[in-house]
Amino acid sequence: MERDRSTLSRITEFGTLENVYRLQIMNASEAEQTYLIKVKGLPGMRITSEAQVKVEPALMRGIVLSVDIPYGSSPSGSHKIEFEINAVGTNDVLHEKSVFIIPR
């Protein structure tokens, strides 16, 4: 999991504060797998881009995730967050830590 460093944080047309992340998911199985992605860590936090991705067998797929919070809902600074990546139909769940940046 890597934050997209080209844009630290921005206010969207909906009045929310958005951070963008780049995620690479590797499917080590021999069958196509669907992964469901969730995020937690701040009040009202949600993924606003596609949060479900299919990955072909034995391949890696990169995706871009947009995550937002209501503007003004948290103080400025770097806040710890966590992504949960669940292989649908299995008990396989991966937790990835990252940060959400709120400018001053």
Buried (B, 14 or more C-beta within 10 A) or exposed (E): BEBEEEEEBEEEEEEBBBBBBEBEBEBEEEEEBEBEBBBEBBEEBBBBBEBEBEBEEEEEBEBEBBBBBBBEEBEEEEBEBEBEBBBEEEEEEEEBEBBBBBEE
